[in-house]
Amino acid sequence: MSARLFFYTLFLCSQVCFPQAGDFDVAREAYTERLEEIDQTFLKEKVKLYFYYNTGLDKLEASSMASGHLDGVLAVQLERERYLLDERVDVEDIIQNFPALAKGQKHVLSELGKLDTSTAVLKKELSAKYLTFLKSKEVELVRAKKITDAQAVRREIARVQGGIPKFRMEAPKTAPLKTTPPVEPPQNAIASSRKPQLKPAPLLAPSDGTPQLLSGSAPGQGGDFSGQFLYAIDFAGKGGKVGSANFLEADKTKGLAVLKMRTSDARPHVFEENTPEDQLLSKIVWKRSWVESGPLIVDLDVVKGSAYRLQLMWTANDEKKGYRLCKVAVDGGVLIARLDLGETSHIKSVPEGKLTNGVISTVNLVAATNRLRIELLPISRHPTLSALTLEAEGKSGMGALKRPAGGLIQN
């Protein structure tokens, strides 16, 4: 997409009219949707830019190898490792003594600057229109002696003016647990303090999205399959019941919409199968879905304002570290900045001491709208997904109005 077309797309995304007299909830929903459209347009262009940058690094590394240029090869490898960890390029990262690489870095830096600036301007313009509506609405409600409603509008004004996110998904940065298994040290100092660490499966996986080992269906093996599940989806297999979670095939699941996916088998046994439910869960996880190109996107119909517990499941399939990398986002917020499934290969789980290739990420959330979007954004090669569950934390969360099964998201 050209810069002009991108800016025009963002401009269209920002266009929304807030009438002087209108419904507060409708206006708030419209404002939220337009912000999401702007963010999604920005994110798609950023993913494309990084994809081309990574492709350029591959070509530059190959040409340096062909010419016997050791410094060039090492510089590209260092940049790839730094870039995959930070997912950005800053002025201080530019490698001046390797002009070919510096040229690519400067180009990415320039394009990112354009995207950041245009997106910020459009968000500011959209917020200004929304604030004008809110201030007028507050006066209208006070005159109508609806003080409680006017106070709600006042809180919304403060939220918008303060830039408070409607939904924060960024996982807190915490020190690794003492039980963290040993991992291979990074090859350079840039990576040493920021590489994500996989932890052995606790009684229940932490709710901040940290990738964990999934070693079975029982408590203490990474997952939670007891509760009331609005969704339990097997994206590439035939489904089945594990605990309280009745996994359905994706094309038979009401309330689900996805980009058109392809499926493939990974290793036939993800973990030690001690029980029939272990065997079933292993079959669910070892089959995986993926999209030919671009991000893997899943939309789920939910109940706005309800609390849920989301579990995403993968198989590592004995891949090498750094082979398949992606970013995981939920409702536009970063859940996992850099998911490397290869890091789980041959890592021993606790307490069984058995090998596992199952990976699970868990997060507690409150639905900001009636639709929950999950995105797996490629960094290196296409991302995969085996299964997910969405557990409602209360009865109200089970009342989602679901679209018919077989829904597809249009590119």
MARGU-911326 format. One line per 8 residues: number of its first residue (from 0); their letters; for each residue x, y, z of C-alpha. Coordinates in steps of 0.05 Angstrom, whole numbers, padded with zeros to 5 digits, always signed. Layout:
NUM) A) X:Y:Z; ...;
END
This chain:
0) MSARLFFY) +00000:+00000:+00000; +00027:+00069:-00019; +00035:+00122:+00034; -00019:+00164:+00002; -00068:+00106:+00001; -00052:+00089:+00073; -00064:+00160:+00097; -00129:+00162:+00058;
8) TLFLCSQV) -00151:+00096:+00091; -00135:+00124:+00160; -00173:+00188:+00142; -00235:+00147:+00125; -00228:+00107:+00190; -00228:+00172:+00230; -00291:+00201:+00199; -00348:+00196:+00248;
16) CFPQAGDF) -00401:+00248:+00266; -00425:+00257:+00337; -00492:+00293:+00337; -00503:+00349:+00387; -00563:+00311:+00414; -00556:+00236:+00413; -00548:+00172:+00453; -00485:+00172:+00497;
24) DVAREAYT) -00475:+00096:+00491; -00482:+00097:+00416; -00431:+00153:+00410; -00382:+00119:+00456; -00388:+00055:+00416; -00376:+00092:+00351; -00315:+00127:+00380; -00286:+00062:+00405;
32) ERLEEIDQ) -00298:+00027:+00338; -00264:+00084:+00299; -00204:+00082:+00345; -00199:+00007:+00334; -00203:+00016:+00259; -00147:+00066:+00260; -00104:+00020:+00304; -00118:-00040:+00260;
40) TFLKEKVK) -00100:-00003:+00196; -00036:+00021:+00229; -00019:-00048:+00254; -00030:-00082:+00187; +00016:-00033:+00153; +00068:-00041:+00208; +00066:-00117:+00200; +00076:-00110:+00125;
48) LYFYYNTG) +00135:-00063:+00135; +00168:-00110:+00185; +00156:-00170:+00139; +00192:-00135:+00082; +00248:-00113:+00129; +00258:-00184:+00154; +00259:-00209:+00081; +00312:-00156:+00066;
56) LDKLEASS) +00354:-00180:+00124; +00351:-00251:+00097; +00374:-00228:+00028; +00430:-00184:+00057; +00455:-00242:+00100; +00455:-00288:+00039; +00494:-00238:-00003; +00544:-00227:+00053;
64) MASGHLDG) +00555:-00301:+00059; +00564:-00308:-00017; +00617:-00254:-00017; +00652:-00282:+00045; +00638:-00218:+00084; +00640:-00243:+00157; +00628:-00175:+00188; +00567:-00166:+00145;
72) VLAVQLER) +00539:-00234:+00165; +00550:-00220:+00238; +00520:-00150:+00233; +00457:-00177:+00200; +00450:-00233:+00252; +00458:-00183:+00309; +00407:-00136:+00278; +00357:-00193:+00267;
80) ERYLLDER) +00363:-00215:+00340; +00356:-00143:+00365; +00298:-00128:+00318; +00259:-00191:+00335; +00265:-00175:+00409; +00248:-00101:+00406; +00206:-00102:+00343; +00228:-00032:+00327;
88) VDVEDIIQ) +00286:+00008:+00299; +00313:+00070:+00335; +00365:+00120:+00312; +00416:+00091:+00361; +00408:+00022:+00329; +00433:+00044:+00261; +00498:+00007:+00243; +00537:+00061:+00207;
96) NFPALAKG) +00597:+00017:+00187; +00553:-00028:+00144; +00520:+00020:+00093; +00473:-00032:+00062; +00443:-00050:+00129; +00441:+00023:+00152; +00402:+00041:+00090; +00348:-00010:+00107;
104) QKHVLSEL) +00346:+00012:+00179; +00337:+00085:+00160; +00281:+00067:+00111; +00243:+00029:+00165; +00254:+00085:+00215; +00228:+00136:+00165; +00166:+00095:+00147; +00150:+00081:+00220;
112) GKLDTSTA) +00155:+00155:+00235; +00104:+00170:+00181; +00056:+00118:+00207; +00063:+00141:+00279; +00052:+00214:+00261; -00008:+00204:+00216; -00041:+00157:+00266; -00031:+00205:+00325;
120) VLKKELSA) -00060:+00263:+00285; -00122:+00225:+00265; -00134:+00200:+00336; -00127:+00271:+00362; -00178:+00297:+00311; -00226:+00240:+00327; -00220:+00252:+00402; -00232:+00327:+00393;
128) KYLTFLKS) -00298:+00313:+00357; -00319:+00264:+00410; -00302:+00312:+00467; -00345:+00366:+00434; -00403:+00318:+00434; -00391:+00297:+00506; -00388:+00368:+00533; -00453:+00385:+00497;
136) KEVELVRA) -00484:+00321:+00524; -00464:+00338:+00595; -00499:+00405:+00591; -00561:+00372:+00561; -00565:+00321:+00617; -00556:+00372:+00673; -00612:+00414:+00643; -00656:+00352:+00643;
144) KKITDAQA) -00637:+00341:+00717; -00604:+00273:+00701; -00545:+00285:+00746; -00522:+00213:+00751; -00520:+00207:+00675; -00484:+00274:+00671; -00431:+00248:+00719; -00420:+00187:+00676;
152) VRREIARV) -00408:+00233:+00616; -00360:+00274:+00659; -00320:+00211:+00675; -00317:+00194:+00601; -00291:+00264:+00586; -00235:+00254:+00638; -00219:+00186:+00607; -00212:+00213:+00537;
160) QGGIPKFR) -00174:+00274:+00558; -00126:+00232:+00600; -00115:+00181:+00545; -00137:+00124:+00591; -00141:+00059:+00550; -00209:+00025:+00550; -00175:-00042:+00561; -00103:-00055:+00582;
168) MEAPKTAP) -00073:-00121:+00560; +00002:-00107:+00568; +00030:-00161:+00613; +00068:-00135:+00675; +00143:-00144:+00673; +00163:-00190:+00731; +00226:-00225:+00750; +00231:-00299:+00728;
176) LKTTPPVE) +00209:-00349:+00781; +00264:-00389:+00816; +00235:-00452:+00783; +00250:-00427:+00713; +00285:-00483:+00675; +00355:-00467:+00647; +00354:-00438:+00577; +00409:-00429:+00527;
184) PPQNAIAS) +00443:-00361:+00538; +00431:-00309:+00483; +00486:-00297:+00433; +00493:-00223:+00446; +00487:-00173:+00503; +00428:-00138:+00471; +00384:-00199:+00481; +00409:-00220:+00549;
192) SRKPQLKP) +00362:-00179:+00593; +00299:-00182:+00552; +00290:-00253:+00527; +00224:-00284:+00551; +00232:-00344:+00597; +00185:-00404:+00596; +00166:-00429:+00666; +00145:-00499:+00686;
200) APLLAPSD) +00070:-00510:+00689; +00043:-00485:+00757; -00024:-00507:+00787; -00057:-00457:+00740; -00022:-00416:+00687; -00013:-00342:+00707; -00065:-00296:+00679; -00018:-00245:+00646;
208) GTPQLLSG) -00009:-00284:+00581; +00060:-00312:+00597; +00073:-00374:+00553; +00072:-00438:+00595; +00083:-00511:+00583; +00019:-00552:+00573; +00035:-00623:+00595; -00034:-00653:+00604;
216) SAPGQGGD) -00108:-00643:+00621; -00104:-00647:+00697; -00094:-00589:+00747; -00021:-00574:+00754; -00006:-00588:+00681; -00015:-00517:+00654; -00088:-00512:+00633; -00156:-00503:+00666;
224) FSGQFLYA) -00212:-00544:+00636; -00264:-00536:+00691; -00317:-00482:+00691; -00370:-00453:+00644; -00342:-00444:+00574; -00372:-00397:+00524; -00323:-00426:+00473; -00278:-00487:+00467;
232) IDFAGKGG) -00252:-00490:+00396; -00209:-00543:+00361; -00186:-00505:+00299; -00157:-00564:+00260; -00185:-00628:+00291; -00250:-00662:+00309; -00258:-00635:+00379; -00283:-00673:+00441;
240) KVGSANFL) -00295:-00662:+00514; -00238:-00648:+00563; -00264:-00635:+00633; -00321:-00584:+00626; -00294:-00558:+00560; -00332:-00588:+00501; -00286:-00572:+00442; -00322:-00562:+00376;
248) EADKTKGL) -00293:-00558:+00306; -00283:-00487:+00282; -00333:-00491:+00225; -00387:-00517:+00273; -00377:-00462:+00325; -00430:-00408:+00329; -00404:-00338:+00346; -00337:-00349:+00313;
256) AVLKMRTS) -00309:-00314:+00252; -00238:-00326:+00225; -00195:-00312:+00165; -00196:-00371:+00118; -00147:-00421:+00149; -00107:-00481:+00127; -00092:-00540:+00173; -00034:-00587:+00183;
264) DARPHVFE) -00011:-00641:+00231; +00048:-00632:+00277; +00078:-00687:+00320; +00027:-00741:+00337; +00040:-00739:+00413; +00046:-00671:+00445; +00056:-00696:+00516; +00053:-00759:+00559;
272) ENTPEDQL) -00018:-00788:+00553; -00035:-00817:+00621; -00112:-00813:+00616; -00165:-00814:+00560; -00172:-00739:+00569; -00097:-00730:+00561; -00102:-00770:+00496; -00159:-00726:+00471;
280) LSKIVWKR) -00125:-00660:+00490; -00061:-00684:+00457; -00099:-00697:+00392; -00132:-00628:+00396; -00066:-00592:+00406; -00022:-00630:+00357; -00065:-00609:+00297; -00057:-00536:+00280;
288) SWVESGPL) -00086:-00482:+00236; -00052:-00426:+00199; -00063:-00372:+00147; -00026:-00371:+00081; -00001:-00300:+00089; -00010:-00243:+00138; -00039:-00247:+00209; -00083:-00302:+00237;
296) IVDLDVVK) -00146:-00268:+00263; -00202:-00297:+00306; -00266:-00258:+00325; -00312:-00283:+00381; -00381:-00257:+00399; -00381:-00241:+00474; -00420:-00199:+00524; -00394:-00128:+00532;
304) GSAYRLQL) -00371:-00115:+00604; -00368:-00189:+00623; -00305:-00221:+00652; -00273:-00280:+00616; -00212:-00325:+00621; -00180:-00338:+00553; -00133:-00397:+00540; -00094:-00403:+00474;
312) MWTANDEK) -00060:-00469:+00458; -00004:-00489:+00409; +00044:-00545:+00394; +00118:-00529:+00386; +00130:-00588:+00338; +00204:-00592:+00355; +00219:-00527:+00319; +00285:-00492:+00331;
320) KGYRLCKV) +00289:-00428:+00372; +00274:-00368:+00329; +00244:-00409:+00272; +00172:-00387:+00280; +00159:-00321:+00315; +00095:-00280:+00323; +00063:-00226:+00366; -00003:-00243:+00401;
328) AVDGGVLI) -00054:-00187:+00411; -00123:-00188:+00443; -00171:-00129:+00429; -00111:-00090:+00403; -00070:-00098:+00467; -00005:-00137:+00467; -00012:-00204:+00503; +00055:-00235:+00480;
336) ARLDLGET) +00105:-00188:+00447; +00147:-00245:+00419; +00121:-00317:+00420; +00175:-00367:+00401; +00144:-00437:+00402; +00212:-00468:+00388; +00235:-00448:+00458; +00191:-00504:+00486;
344) SHIKSVPE) +00224:-00561:+00448; +00252:-00613:+00495; +00242:-00571:+00557; +00222:-00616:+00615; +00156:-00602:+00650; +00144:-00603:+00724; +00129:-00645:+00764; +00124:-00705:+00717;
352) GKLTNGVI) +00193:-00696:+00686; +00165:-00715:+00618; +00178:-00681:+00553; +00123:-00636:+00525; +00112:-00595:+00462; +00047:-00564:+00486; +00045:-00489:+00499; -00012:-00449:+00532;
360) STVNLVAA) -00023:-00375:+00546; -00077:-00352:+00594; -00105:-00282:+00607; -00163:-00255:+00648; -00201:-00199:+00612; -00264:-00157:+00611; -00297:-00151:+00543; -00295:-00078:+00519;
368) TNRLRIEL) -00347:-00091:+00464; -00392:-00148:+00442; -00336:-00176:+00399; -00268:-00201:+00422; -00212:-00202:+00370; -00150:-00245:+00376; -00092:-00232:+00328; -00029:-00272:+00316;
376) LPISRHPT) +00017:-00225:+00277; +00075:-00256:+00240; +00147:-00236:+00255; +00181:-00296:+00223; +00140:-00346:+00183; +00065:-00355:+00189; +00036:-00362:+00260; -00004:-00424:+00280;
384) LSALTLEA) -00060:-00438:+00330; -00086:-00505:+00354; -00143:-00490:+00402; -00173:-00440:+00450; -00222:-00436:+00507; -00261:-00376:+00533; -00289:-00387:+00602; -00342:-00340:+00629;
392) EGKSGMGA) -00329:-00316:+00700; -00403:-00304:+00712; -00471:-00325:+00684; -00479:-00260:+00646; -00418:-00276:+00603; -00454:-00337:+00575; -00509:-00295:+00543; -00473:-00274:+00479;
400) LKRPAGGL) -00514:-00265:+00416; -00476:-00311:+00369; -00472:-00306:+00293; -00484:-00370:+00252; -00428:-00420:+00248; -00378:-00416:+00191; -00366:-00340:+00194; -00307:-00313:+00155;
408) IQN) -00269:-00247:+00163; -00258:-00212:+00097; -00187:-00188:+00083;
END
